[in-house]
Each structure stands twice: as C-alpha cells, then as structure tokens.
Amino acid sequence: MSLESEVDLPGEAVLPGALPDALRAELIAFRRDMHMHPELGNQEFRTTAAIKERLERAGLKPRVLAVGTGLVCDIGVEGEQWDGGPSMLALRADIDGLPIPDTKADCPYRSTVPDRAHACGHDVHTTVVLGAGLVLAELHKQGLLPRPVRLIFQPAEEVLPGGAADVIKCGALEGVGAIIAVHCDPRVDAGYVGLREGPITSACDRLEISLDGPGGHTARPHLTTDLVTAAARVVTDVPALVGRRFDSRSGLAITWGRVESGHAPNVIPQHAELSGTVRCLDIEAWRQAPDVVVAAIDEIANLHRAKSEINYVRGVPPVVNEPGVTELLRDAMIARRGVDSVLGTEQSLGGEDFSWYLEHVPGAMARLGVRTPGERHVRDLHQGDFDVDESAITVGVELFTAAALVNGLR
C-alpha cells in the first residue's frame, strides 16, 4: 500500500497518509458487507470477526473484548502493553445495528437480515476507524507515526446505558490521553464535518410505565378507573407538567414511542403500557430529571385513580467536546480539506454513549457529512431508508489519520 501523497499542514508541517485508491475501494466493499449483515448490540459476532481478520492481515494484534464482541487494537506499541503513560490517541467506532427493517428499494447492499438495519451509520463509523487503522499501521512501518494510536470498536451503543461502560471496564482507556469519534450527519454534505466546543449531543434516558386498574364496561367509566384516559393524560400532561418544573433553557423533552392498552372497543382495560425517552441539553437538569419525572407521572396517575409502576432507565449524559481535542480535529480537517471544510454545528437532542469515555479522558466528536451534494431528500437517522454518500468514508479516514499525525506533532 503506497502512502506517498502528502498534504500540507498550514504553516507547520507536511502530513503523509492520503488514502490509496485500492484501499478506498476495499473500504466501500467492507462497509457494504457490514450494511448487509447488521447485528444488534452484544450480538456483533460476525462484525467482530470481520474486523479482527482484516486487522490481523495487516500485521496488527487486535484483542476481542471480554464481553465477547468488540475489539481494541494498538498501533505503534512494541510488546504486549503500552507503558508510556496516558499519551495515546484513541479512535472509537460503534459497531451495532438497529432493530428496524431496511426499506431501501433497488439497493444491492440493503440488509439481508429481517427487521435489522444499519440505520444510524455505525457501518460507516466502523469502516472509517478500520481504514484509519490500516493507513496508520502502514505509516508506522515506514517510521512516520509519531505516537501510538488505539482503535476501539465498541459494541452495543444502541443499548442503554451503552456498551462504552463495558469497554472502559475492559481497560480500553488505559494509556489513552484523548479520544475522538465521528457520527454520520445526513443534513451535511459529504466532504464536510461539523464541529462544536462544549455539548454537542444531549442526555438520553428511557421511561417504561405500567398503569393498572380494575377494568370495566365502557358504559360505566364512573364506576372504575378509565385506564385509556389515564394513559392519554400521562402522554399529554406529564411533558407539560415537567416542562414547568425545569428552566426552559435546559431543553428537557419527554417523547413517547409506544402506548398500548385494551383489546375491545366496549371494554375498559385493566392494564396499559407506555414507553419513551427523556432528553435533556443541560447536565444539571439531567441529574434532577428522574425524581421530577417520576413524581409527575405519579401525580397524573393518582389523579385518575390508576396504579403506576415506573422504570426510569438511566441512559447517557451529553457528549461535551473538550476545546483542545476539538481544535485537534479542526486542524486535522483543515490540513486535509481546507478551512472551508469545517462547519459549525448545533447541539442536538440525540444521545450518544461516547459521553462515558469523556468522563475519564478528554475527547471530541465530529459530525461527518454523509449527504450527497444536491440531494434534497434527507435520509435521516433511525429510518429504514437511511443511506450515505460513500465518499464520506474517505473524508473520515483522512480526518482520523491527520488527527493522529497532528497529535504526534504537538
């Protein structure tokens, strides 16, 4: 693999490591194969094996995590373990898919697994880190990698509270001084990345509620608990009530994804179930959210004489980009693609368990543009028709390899 192409780092140095055409084609094929075979969190055995095989073929020594899926792999480390202190840069990818059907029509690489899809771009994230690792391994052989790098292929990002906790428990952050990641952004054209210092995602928790009552005939709702009305009131009144118990600038939002109750039009049911998410822009409000939300649900349920059982599942805090690592990504992207390739971006209400790594080491996440330039239809995340402009893979690899090199020059 030839890595002779160079890119000027403005005012300071020259960066090697442009992506060769043969590897670019191989990475697109790898992403398509992964897209066709999505696996849910903690079940990513095929994906783990494919990543491991390709890294080993490059002469690297990946280690499968103790949980059975996911890997870590060091580049530029002599011996079994790194003992140079917390100086490695970690590149993180998530590898799991989603439990939704792939609805793309006439797509040769659509999912072959019923009700499973890579609809959040994890196949792209994985391919980017794999490609960056292959390029950096070649640079290391040539004596051009100034500092070791760790690749982290994380399972179960879509499973609250996220697989990051398992990765951290396995010691994947030992020796790491900073960590970076990308996330696909279907609202940004391929060729660009979005960056932001401070919070870039939101906190995300999950709500599971059961409501119970004696049931009865719809002709006599006054003699029983009208459970459907009680559930409807929880759906509409709890978000409104909680919204008056937090500063509106905290951006706390409760959104329901499932409401189920009853089987017949003339029978008041005995049981109802609701589930949804609690999202929050502000970390202090997130810390208070469980007590406030649970109290509001109980108030509304009691008002309608329904017995409530609430399972508030703690999820993830916001991803808060550290300024220095954000600047590293900015410098790396400018070195590869020029100053116009870096865009500002807003904090989203999406949740990401990359935030757990940032509780331990500084880091930053960039939004990777994946929309085909000129395309009007937004193939949004977590929808069955999600797809990407595959030139974004090259952009991501270039960003990560440049970041590793710039980090070594600091």
The 8 nearest C-alpha neighbors of each residue, nearest first, counted from 0:
[[1, 2, 19, 137, 22, 21, 134, 18],
 [2, 0, 3, 19, 4, 137, 16, 18],
 [3, 1, 16, 4, 17, 0, 15, 19],
 [2, 4, 1, 5, 15, 16, 17, 19],
 [5, 3, 17, 2, 15, 16, 6, 1],
 [4, 6, 15, 14, 3, 13, 17, 16],
 [5, 7, 14, 13, 335, 15, 8, 334],
 [6, 8, 13, 9, 334, 14, 12, 5],
 [7, 9, 334, 12, 13, 11, 10, 14],
 [10, 8, 11, 7, 334, 12, 333, 13],
 [9, 11, 8, 12, 7, 13, 334, 330],
 [12, 10, 9, 8, 13, 7, 408, 14],
 [13, 11, 8, 7, 14, 10, 9, 408],
 [12, 14, 7, 8, 6, 5, 15, 11],
 [13, 15, 6, 5, 7, 8, 12, 16],
 [16, 14, 5, 4, 17, 6, 13, 2],
 [15, 17, 2, 18, 134, 4, 5, 14],
 [16, 18, 4, 2, 15, 19, 5, 397],
 [17, 19, 16, 23, 20, 22, 393, 397],
 [20, 18, 22, 21, 23, 17, 1, 2],
 [19, 21, 23, 22, 24, 18, 25, 17],
 [22, 20, 24, 23, 19, 25, 0, 18],
 [21, 23, 25, 24, 19, 20, 26, 18],
 [22, 24, 20, 26, 21, 25, 19, 27],
 [25, 23, 27, 21, 22, 26, 20, 28],
 [24, 26, 22, 28, 23, 27, 29, 21],
 [27, 25, 29, 23, 28, 24, 22, 30],
 [26, 28, 30, 24, 29, 25, 31, 23],
 [27, 29, 25, 31, 26, 30, 32, 24],
 [30, 28, 26, 32, 27, 31, 25, 33],
 [29, 31, 33, 27, 28, 32, 122, 126],
 [32, 30, 34, 28, 33, 29, 108, 35],
 [31, 33, 35, 29, 34, 30, 28, 36],
 [32, 34, 30, 36, 35, 31, 122, 37],
 [35, 33, 31, 32, 36, 117, 37, 30],
 [34, 36, 110, 32, 111, 33, 109, 108],
 [35, 37, 33, 34, 110, 111, 112, 32],
 [38, 36, 96, 116, 117, 34, 115, 35],
 [39, 37, 43, 96, 95, 42, 36, 40],
 [38, 40, 96, 95, 42, 97, 43, 41],
 [155, 39, 41, 95, 42, 154, 158, 43],
 [40, 42, 155, 43, 154, 68, 39, 67],
 [41, 43, 40, 39, 44, 38, 68, 95],
 [44, 42, 38, 46, 45, 41, 68, 47],
 [45, 43, 47, 46, 42, 68, 48, 67],
 [46, 44, 48, 47, 43, 49, 38, 36],
 [45, 47, 49, 43, 48, 44, 50, 33],
 [46, 48, 44, 50, 45, 49, 69, 68],
 [47, 49, 51, 45, 46, 50, 52, 44],
 [50, 48, 46, 52, 51, 47, 45, 53],
 [51, 49, 47, 53, 52, 48, 54, 46],
 [52, 50, 48, 54, 49, 53, 55, 47],
 [51, 53, 55, 49, 50, 54, 48, 56],
 [54, 52, 56, 50, 55, 51, 49, 57],
 [53, 55, 57, 51, 56, 59, 52, 50],
 [56, 54, 59, 58, 52, 57, 53, 60],
 [55, 57, 53, 54, 58, 52, 59, 51],
 [58, 56, 54, 55, 59, 53, 133, 136],
 [57, 59, 55, 56, 54, 60, 136, 53],
 [60, 58, 55, 54, 57, 61, 56, 74],
 [59, 61, 55, 72, 62, 58, 54, 73],
 [62, 60, 72, 71, 51, 59, 70, 63],
 [63, 61, 70, 71, 72, 64, 60, 51],
 [64, 62, 70, 69, 68, 67, 65, 61],
 [65, 63, 70, 66, 69, 67, 68, 62],
 [64, 66, 67, 63, 169, 68, 165, 166],
 [67, 65, 64, 68, 165, 41, 69, 63],
 [68, 66, 65, 64, 63, 69, 41, 44],
 [69, 67, 44, 43, 66, 47, 64, 41],
 [68, 70, 153, 154, 152, 64, 47, 63],
 [71, 69, 63, 152, 62, 64, 151, 61],
 [70, 72, 151, 62, 150, 61, 152, 63],
 [71, 73, 61, 150, 149, 62, 60, 70],
 [72, 74, 149, 148, 76, 150, 75, 71],
 [75, 73, 148, 147, 76, 136, 149, 72],
 [74, 76, 147, 139, 77, 73, 148, 146],
 [77, 75, 74, 81, 147, 73, 78, 80],
 [76, 78, 75, 79, 81, 80, 74, 73],
 [79, 77, 80, 76, 81, 82, 75, 73],
 [78, 80, 77, 81, 76, 60, 73, 82],
 [81, 79, 78, 82, 76, 77, 73, 174],
 [80, 82, 83, 76, 174, 79, 77, 78],
 [83, 81, 84, 80, 174, 85, 76, 173],
 [82, 84, 81, 85, 86, 174, 87, 76],
 [83, 85, 174, 82, 86, 81, 175, 87],
 [86, 84, 174, 176, 175, 87, 83, 173],
 [85, 87, 176, 175, 84, 174, 88, 83],
 [88, 86, 175, 148, 176, 147, 174, 85],
 [87, 89, 148, 177, 178, 175, 176, 149],
 [90, 88, 178, 149, 150, 148, 177, 91],
 [91, 89, 150, 179, 178, 151, 180, 149],
 [90, 92, 151, 180, 152, 150, 89, 179],
 [91, 93, 152, 125, 124, 153, 151, 128],
 [94, 92, 153, 121, 152, 154, 156, 95],
 [93, 95, 121, 154, 153, 125, 152, 92],
 [96, 94, 40, 39, 38, 155, 154, 93],
 [95, 97, 117, 39, 37, 38, 116, 115],
 [96, 98, 116, 99, 115, 117, 39, 118],
 [99, 97, 115, 114, 116, 100, 96, 39],
 [98, 100, 114, 115, 97, 116, 101, 383],
 [101, 99, 114, 115, 383, 116, 102, 113],
 [100, 102, 383, 116, 103, 110, 384, 109],
 [103, 101, 383, 384, 100, 104, 109, 382],
 [104, 102, 384, 101, 106, 109, 105, 383],
 [103, 105, 106, 102, 109, 384, 107, 101],
 [104, 106, 107, 103, 109, 108, 102, 384],
 [105, 107, 109, 104, 108, 103, 110, 102],
 [108, 106, 109, 105, 104, 31, 35, 110],
 [107, 109, 35, 106, 31, 110, 34, 32],
 [110, 108, 35, 106, 107, 111, 103, 101],
 [111, 109, 35, 112, 101, 116, 36, 34],
 [110, 112, 35, 36, 109, 113, 108, 115],
 [111, 113, 110, 115, 36, 114, 37, 35],
 [114, 112, 115, 100, 111, 110, 101, 99],
 [115, 113, 100, 99, 98, 112, 116, 101],
 [116, 114, 98, 99, 100, 113, 112, 97],
 [117, 115, 101, 97, 118, 37, 96, 99],
 [116, 118, 96, 119, 34, 37, 120, 97],
 [117, 119, 381, 385, 116, 120, 380, 382],
 [120, 118, 380, 381, 117, 121, 183, 96],
 [121, 119, 123, 122, 183, 118, 117, 124],
 [120, 122, 124, 123, 94, 93, 119, 125],
 [121, 123, 125, 120, 124, 30, 33, 34],
 [122, 124, 126, 120, 121, 125, 127, 30],
 [125, 123, 121, 127, 92, 126, 122, 120],
 [126, 124, 92, 122, 128, 123, 127, 121],
 [125, 127, 129, 123, 124, 128, 30, 130],
 [126, 128, 396, 130, 124, 125, 129, 395],
 [129, 127, 131, 125, 130, 126, 132, 92],
 [130, 128, 126, 132, 127, 131, 125, 133],
 [131, 129, 127, 133, 132, 128, 126, 396],
 [132, 130, 396, 128, 134, 129, 133, 400],
 [131, 133, 129, 135, 130, 134, 136, 128],
 [134, 132, 136, 130, 131, 135, 129, 137],
 [133, 135, 131, 137, 136, 132, 130, 138],
 [134, 136, 138, 132, 137, 133, 131, 139],
 [137, 135, 139, 133, 138, 134, 132, 74],
 [138, 136, 140, 134, 135, 139, 133, 141],
 [137, 139, 135, 143, 141, 140, 136, 144],
 [138, 140, 144, 142, 136, 141, 137, 143],
 [141, 139, 137, 138, 142, 136, 143, 144],
 [140, 142, 138, 139, 143, 137, 144, 136],
 [141, 143, 139, 140, 144, 138, 145, 137],
 [144, 142, 138, 141, 139, 145, 140, 15],
 [145, 143, 139, 138, 146, 142, 404, 135],
 [144, 146, 407, 143, 404, 147, 408, 142],
 [145, 147, 407, 144, 148, 87, 75, 403],
 [148, 146, 75, 87, 74, 76, 149, 73],
 [147, 149, 88, 74, 87, 89, 73, 146],
 [150, 148, 73, 89, 72, 74, 88, 90],
 [149, 151, 90, 72, 71, 89, 91, 73],
 [152, 150, 91, 71, 153, 90, 70, 92],
 [153, 151, 92, 70, 69, 93, 91, 71],
 [152, 154, 93, 69, 151, 92, 94, 162],
 [155, 153, 69, 94, 162, 40, 41, 95],
 [40, 156, 154, 162, 158, 157, 41, 95],
 [155, 157, 161, 162, 158, 154, 93, 352],
 [156, 158, 155, 161, 159, 40, 95, 97],
 [159, 157, 161, 155, 156, 160, 40, 162],
 [160, 158, 161, 314, 157, 156, 315, 313],
 [159, 161, 314, 315, 158, 313, 162, 352],
 [162, 160, 159, 156, 158, 352, 163, 155],
 [161, 163, 155, 156, 164, 165, 154, 166],
 [162, 164, 166, 165, 161, 352, 167, 355],
 [163, 165, 167, 162, 166, 168, 161, 355],
 [166, 164, 168, 162, 167, 163, 169, 66],
 [167, 165, 163, 169, 164, 168, 171, 162],
 [166, 168, 164, 170, 169, 165, 171, 172],
 [169, 167, 165, 170, 166, 164, 171, 163],
 [168, 170, 166, 167, 171, 165, 65, 64],
 [171, 169, 167, 168, 172, 173, 166, 165],
 [170, 172, 167, 173, 169, 166, 71, 168],
 [171, 173, 175, 170, 174, 167, 360, 356],
 [174, 172, 175, 170, 171, 85, 84, 81],
 [173, 175, 85, 84, 87, 86, 172, 176],
 [176, 174, 87, 85, 172, 173, 86, 177],
 [175, 177, 86, 85, 87, 88, 360, 174],
 [178, 176, 88, 361, 362, 175, 360, 89],
 [177, 179, 89, 362, 88, 90, 361, 363],
 [180, 178, 363, 90, 362, 364, 91, 89],
 [181, 179, 364, 91, 90, 365, 92, 363],
 [182, 180, 365, 364, 366, 367, 124, 183],
 [181, 183, 366, 367, 184, 365, 124, 180],
 [182, 184, 367, 120, 366, 368, 369, 185],
 [183, 185, 368, 186, 367, 366, 187, 369],
 [186, 184, 370, 369, 187, 379, 368, 378],
 [185, 187, 184, 370, 377, 188, 368, 369],
 [188, 186, 368, 185, 370, 184, 369, 189],
 [189, 187, 370, 368, 372, 369, 371, 191],
 [190, 188, 368, 369, 391, 370, 191, 371],
 [191, 189, 394, 188, 391, 368, 340, 192],
 [192, 190, 340, 368, 189, 341, 188, 367],
 [191, 193, 367, 366, 341, 368, 342, 365],
 [192, 194, 342, 366, 344, 343, 365, 341],
 [195, 193, 343, 365, 344, 342, 192, 366],
 [194, 196, 344, 343, 199, 197, 193, 320],
 [197, 195, 320, 322, 325, 321, 198, 194],
 [196, 198, 320, 319, 321, 199, 195, 322],
 [199, 197, 319, 318, 200, 320, 346, 317],
 [198, 200, 346, 318, 319, 347, 197, 195],
 [201, 199, 347, 317, 318, 346, 349, 198],
 [202, 200, 317, 280, 348, 350, 279, 349],
 [201, 203, 316, 317, 279, 315, 278, 350],
 [202, 204, 278, 350, 314, 315, 277, 201],
 [205, 203, 314, 313, 277, 276, 312, 278],
 [206, 204, 276, 312, 275, 277, 311, 313],
 [207, 205, 311, 275, 274, 276, 310, 312],
 [206, 208, 274, 310, 309, 273, 311, 205],
 [209, 207, 309, 273, 272, 308, 274, 310],
 [208, 210, 272, 308, 307, 271, 309, 273],
 [211, 209, 307, 271, 306, 270, 305, 272],
 [210, 212, 270, 306, 269, 305, 271, 307],
 [211, 213, 269, 224, 305, 214, 306, 226],
 [212, 214, 269, 223, 224, 215, 211, 268],
 [215, 213, 269, 268, 267, 212, 223, 224],
 [216, 214, 267, 266, 223, 217, 213, 268],
 [215, 217, 266, 218, 219, 267, 265, 220],
 [216, 218, 265, 219, 266, 267, 220, 215],
 [217, 219, 216, 220, 265, 215, 221, 266],
 [220, 218, 221, 217, 216, 222, 215, 223],
 [219, 221, 222, 223, 217, 225, 218, 224],
 [222, 220, 219, 223, 224, 225, 218, 217],
 [223, 221, 220, 219, 224, 215, 225, 216],
 [222, 224, 220, 221, 225, 215, 214, 213],
 [225, 223, 226, 212, 304, 305, 214, 213],
 [226, 224, 228, 220, 227, 223, 229, 267],
 [225, 227, 229, 228, 224, 230, 268, 212],
 [228, 226, 230, 229, 225, 231, 260, 267],
 [227, 229, 231, 226, 230, 225, 232, 303],
 [228, 230, 226, 232, 227, 231, 303, 225],
 [231, 229, 233, 227, 232, 228, 226, 234],
 [232, 230, 228, 234, 233, 229, 227, 235],
 [233, 231, 229, 235, 234, 236, 230, 228],
 [232, 234, 230, 237, 236, 231, 235, 299],
 [233, 235, 231, 232, 236, 237, 230, 255],
 [234, 236, 232, 233, 237, 238, 231, 239],
 [237, 235, 239, 232, 233, 238, 240, 234],
 [236, 238, 240, 233, 239, 295, 235, 241],
 [239, 237, 241, 240, 253, 236, 242, 235],
 [240, 238, 242, 236, 237, 241, 243, 235],
 [239, 241, 237, 242, 243, 238, 236, 295],
 [242, 240, 244, 238, 243, 239, 237, 292],
 [241, 243, 239, 240, 244, 245, 238, 247],
 [244, 242, 241, 240, 245, 239, 246, 247],
 [243, 245, 241, 242, 240, 246, 291, 247],
 [246, 244, 243, 242, 247, 241, 249, 284],
 [245, 247, 248, 249, 244, 243, 242, 250],
 [246, 248, 249, 250, 245, 242, 251, 243],
 [249, 247, 250, 246, 281, 280, 251, 245],
 [248, 250, 281, 247, 280, 251, 246, 284],
 [251, 249, 280, 248, 279, 247, 252, 281],
 [250, 252, 279, 278, 249, 280, 253, 277],
 [251, 253, 278, 277, 250, 279, 254, 238],
 [254, 252, 277, 238, 276, 278, 255, 251],
 [255, 253, 276, 275, 252, 256, 277, 238],
 [256, 254, 275, 257, 274, 276, 253, 234],
 [255, 257, 275, 274, 254, 258, 276, 273],
 [256, 258, 274, 273, 255, 275, 259, 272],
 [257, 259, 273, 272, 274, 260, 256, 271],
 [260, 258, 272, 271, 273, 257, 261, 270],
 [261, 259, 271, 270, 272, 268, 227, 258],
 [260, 262, 268, 263, 267, 259, 270, 271],
 [261, 263, 264, 260, 268, 266, 267, 265],
 [262, 264, 266, 265, 261, 267, 268, 260],
 [265, 263, 266, 262, 217, 261, 267, 216],
 [264, 266, 217, 263, 216, 267, 218, 215],
 [267, 265, 216, 263, 217, 264, 268, 215],
 [266, 268, 215, 214, 217, 216, 225, 265],
 [269, 267, 214, 261, 270, 266, 226, 260],
 [268, 270, 214, 212, 213, 211, 267, 226],
 [269, 271, 211, 268, 210, 260, 212, 272],
 [272, 270, 260, 210, 259, 209, 211, 273],
 [271, 273, 209, 259, 208, 258, 210, 260],
 [274, 272, 258, 208, 257, 207, 259, 209],
 [275, 273, 207, 257, 206, 256, 255, 208],
 [274, 276, 255, 256, 206, 254, 205, 257],
 [277, 275, 205, 254, 204, 206, 253, 278],
 [276, 278, 253, 204, 203, 252, 205, 254],
 [279, 277, 203, 252, 202, 251, 276, 348],
 [278, 280, 251, 202, 250, 201, 281, 285],
 [279, 281, 201, 250, 249, 202, 251, 282],
 [282, 280, 249, 284, 283, 279, 285, 250],
 [281, 283, 285, 284, 286, 316, 280, 317],
 [284, 282, 286, 285, 281, 287, 249, 288],
 [283, 285, 287, 286, 281, 282, 288, 249],
 [286, 284, 282, 288, 283, 287, 279, 281],
 [285, 287, 283, 284, 288, 282, 289, 316],
 [288, 286, 284, 285, 289, 290, 291, 283],
 [287, 289, 285, 291, 290, 286, 292, 284],
 [290, 288, 292, 291, 287, 293, 311, 286],
 [291, 289, 293, 288, 292, 294, 287, 295],
 [290, 292, 288, 294, 289, 293, 295, 287],
 [293, 291, 295, 289, 294, 290, 288, 296],
 [292, 294, 296, 290, 295, 291, 289, 297],
 [295, 293, 297, 291, 292, 296, 290, 298],
 [296, 294, 298, 292, 297, 293, 237, 291],
 [297, 295, 293, 299, 298, 294, 237, 300],
 [296, 298, 300, 294, 295, 299, 301, 293],
 [299, 297, 295, 301, 296, 300, 302, 294],
 [300, 298, 302, 296, 301, 297, 233, 295],
 [299, 301, 305, 297, 303, 302, 298, 296],
 [302, 300, 304, 298, 303, 299, 305, 297],
 [301, 303, 299, 300, 304, 298, 305, 297],
 [302, 304, 301, 300, 305, 229, 299, 224],
 [305, 303, 301, 302, 224, 300, 306, 212],
 [306, 304, 300, 303, 212, 211, 301, 210],
 [305, 307, 211, 210, 212, 300, 304, 308],
 [308, 306, 210, 209, 305, 309, 300, 297],
 [307, 309, 209, 208, 210, 310, 306, 207],
 [310, 308, 208, 207, 311, 307, 209, 293],
 [309, 311, 207, 206, 312, 208, 308, 205],
 [310, 312, 206, 205, 309, 313, 207, 289],
 [313, 311, 205, 204, 310, 314, 206, 159],
 [314, 312, 204, 311, 160, 205, 315, 159],
 [313, 315, 204, 160, 159, 203, 312, 205],
 [314, 316, 202, 203, 352, 160, 317, 350],
 [315, 317, 202, 354, 282, 318, 201, 203],
 [318, 316, 201, 202, 200, 354, 319, 198],
 [317, 319, 354, 200, 198, 199, 320, 353],
 [320, 318, 198, 197, 317, 199, 321, 354],
 [321, 319, 363, 197, 196, 198, 362, 322],
 [320, 322, 324, 362, 323, 361, 363, 325],
 [323, 321, 325, 196, 324, 326, 320, 197],
 [322, 324, 326, 325, 321, 327, 362, 361],
 [325, 323, 327, 326, 362, 321, 322, 363],
 [324, 326, 322, 328, 327, 323, 363, 321],
 [325, 327, 329, 323, 324, 328, 330, 322],
 [326, 328, 324, 330, 325, 329, 331, 402],
 [329, 327, 331, 325, 326, 330, 402, 332],
 [328, 330, 326, 332, 327, 331, 333, 325],
 [331, 329, 333, 327, 328, 332, 326, 334],
 [330, 332, 401, 402, 328, 334, 329, 333],
 [333, 331, 335, 329, 334, 398, 330, 336],
 [332, 334, 337, 338, 330, 336, 335, 331],
 [335, 333, 8, 331, 332, 336, 7, 337],
 [334, 336, 332, 333, 6, 337, 331, 397],
 [337, 335, 333, 332, 340, 334, 338, 339],
 [338, 336, 333, 339, 340, 334, 335, 332],
 [337, 339, 333, 340, 341, 336, 332, 334],
 [338, 340, 341, 337, 342, 336, 333, 191],
 [341, 339, 191, 338, 337, 336, 342, 192],
 [342, 340, 192, 339, 191, 193, 338, 329],
 [343, 341, 193, 192, 194, 344, 340, 191],
 [342, 344, 193, 194, 195, 341, 345, 192],
 [345, 343, 193, 194, 195, 342, 346, 199],
 [346, 344, 347, 199, 343, 195, 194, 193],
 [345, 347, 199, 200, 198, 344, 348, 201],
 [346, 348, 200, 349, 345, 199, 201, 280],
 [349, 347, 201, 200, 278, 350, 280, 279],
 [348, 350, 347, 200, 201, 351, 203, 202],
 [349, 351, 203, 201, 202, 200, 348, 315],
 [352, 350, 353, 354, 315, 349, 318, 200],
 [351, 353, 354, 161, 315, 355, 163, 156],
 [354, 352, 351, 355, 356, 318, 163, 357],
 [353, 355, 318, 352, 357, 356, 317, 316],
 [356, 354, 358, 357, 353, 352, 163, 164],
 [357, 355, 358, 354, 359, 353, 360, 163],
 [358, 356, 360, 359, 354, 355, 361, 362],
 [357, 359, 355, 356, 360, 354, 361, 319],
 [360, 358, 357, 356, 361, 355, 172, 167],
 [361, 359, 357, 177, 358, 356, 176, 362],
 [362, 360, 177, 357, 321, 178, 324, 359],
 [361, 363, 178, 177, 179, 324, 321, 357],
 [362, 364, 320, 179, 325, 324, 321, 180],
 [363, 365, 180, 181, 179, 320, 366, 362],
 [366, 364, 181, 194, 193, 367, 192, 182],
 [365, 367, 193, 182, 192, 181, 184, 183],
 [368, 366, 192, 183, 184, 182, 181, 365],
 [367, 369, 187, 189, 188, 184, 191, 192],
 [370, 368, 189, 387, 388, 185, 391, 188],
 [371, 369, 188, 185, 189, 388, 187, 368],
 [370, 372, 388, 374, 188, 189, 373, 369],
 [373, 371, 188, 374, 370, 189, 187, 388],
 [374, 372, 375, 371, 188, 370, 376, 189],
 [375, 373, 371, 372, 376, 370, 377, 188],
 [376, 374, 373, 377, 372, 371, 370, 378],
 [375, 377, 374, 378, 379, 370, 373, 186],
 [378, 376, 379, 375, 185, 186, 370, 374],
 [379, 377, 385, 384, 376, 386, 185, 380],
 [378, 380, 377, 385, 185, 382, 381, 384],
 [379, 381, 119, 382, 118, 385, 378, 185],
 [382, 380, 118, 119, 379, 383, 385, 97],
 [383, 381, 380, 384, 385, 379, 118, 378],
 [382, 384, 101, 102, 385, 100, 118, 99],
 [383, 385, 103, 102, 382, 378, 101, 386],
 [386, 384, 378, 118, 382, 383, 379, 380],
 [385, 387, 378, 384, 388, 118, 120, 369],
 [388, 386, 369, 389, 370, 385, 371, 185],
 [387, 389, 371, 369, 390, 370, 391, 189],
 [390, 388, 391, 392, 387, 27, 369, 393],
 [389, 391, 392, 388, 393, 189, 394, 190],
 [390, 392, 394, 389, 189, 393, 369, 388],
 [393, 391, 395, 390, 394, 389, 127, 396],
 [392, 394, 396, 391, 395, 390, 397, 23],
 [395, 393, 391, 397, 392, 396, 398, 190],
 [394, 396, 398, 392, 397, 393, 127, 391],
 [397, 395, 131, 127, 393, 399, 398, 394],
 [396, 398, 394, 400, 395, 399, 401, 393],
 [397, 399, 395, 401, 332, 396, 400, 331],
 [400, 398, 402, 396, 401, 397, 131, 403],
 [401, 399, 403, 397, 402, 131, 398, 396],
 [400, 402, 331, 404, 398, 399, 403, 405],
 [403, 401, 331, 399, 405, 400, 404, 406],
 [404, 402, 406, 400, 401, 405, 399, 407],
 [403, 405, 401, 407, 406, 402, 400, 408],
 [406, 404, 408, 402, 407, 403, 401, 331],
 [405, 407, 403, 404, 408, 409, 402, 327],
 [408, 406, 145, 404, 146, 405, 409, 403],
 [407, 409, 405, 406, 404, 145, 146, 12],
 [408, 406, 407, 405, 404, 327, 145, 146]]
